[in-house]
Amino acid sequence: MAEIKIKPEMKVADLLRAYPKLAKVFKKLNMDCPRCKGAENESIAYAARMHGKKPEELIKILKDHLKMNEKRG
């Protein structure tokens, strides 16, 4: 398994380009980040705080989702 690199300062759009399947996770969390115009400039940490979440908690959710999908194949 390759290390999943998601950092708080990473731009939301860059994250979604690297891991397009995460758009579903944002939707489940009621975060419209994939469609947001600010996604190109806003960090994951900023997006998390704007939606009342702690950046480290959001990153854990995103990484867990990717790990789960990796195991499924």
N, C-alpha and C positions, 0 to 999 in steps of 0.2 A: 504494500500500500504506500502510495506517495503521500508525503506530508501535505496537509491542506493548509495553505497559507492565507489566512484572513486576518487582517490587522485593522484596528479601530480607525486609523487614518486613511485606509483604502477608500477610494471613491466608490459609491454604490454602483455606478455604471460599469466600472472596471470589474467589480465583483461579478456582476451579472454577465459580462462578456466572458469571463473565465468559467463561470458556473451558471449557465442559463436556467438550469432546473430550479435554482433557488428562487426564481420569480414566484413559484407556487407557495413557497414558505412565507414570503413576504405577504402574499395574498391571505394565507391562513391566519397571519398575525394582524390582519386588517391594516397593513402598511402598503400604501399605493406607490411605493418607491420605484418599481419597474416602469411606471408610467409618468412619474414625476419629472418635470422639466429640470429640477435641481439635481437630479441623480448624477449628472456629469461633473458637478462641482462639490456636492455634499459628501462628507465622509460617512462611513457606517456608524461611527460614534455619534455624529450629529443627528443622523436619521433616527437612531435608537432613542436619543434624548427627546427628540421632537415628538416621539410616539410614546413617551412615558416609560421607556425601558432603559435598563442599564446596558451600556455598550458590551460589556463582557458577557452578559446573559444572552444578548442577541447573537453574538459571535458563537457562543456555545451551541445555541439552537441551530445555527447555520451549519457549523461543523458536524454536529451530530447527524443532521439530515444527510449531508454528503457522505459521511462514514456508513450510514445505514444503506444508502443507495450503492455504495462501492461493494458492500458485502453481498448484495443481491445480484450484482453483476450486470 
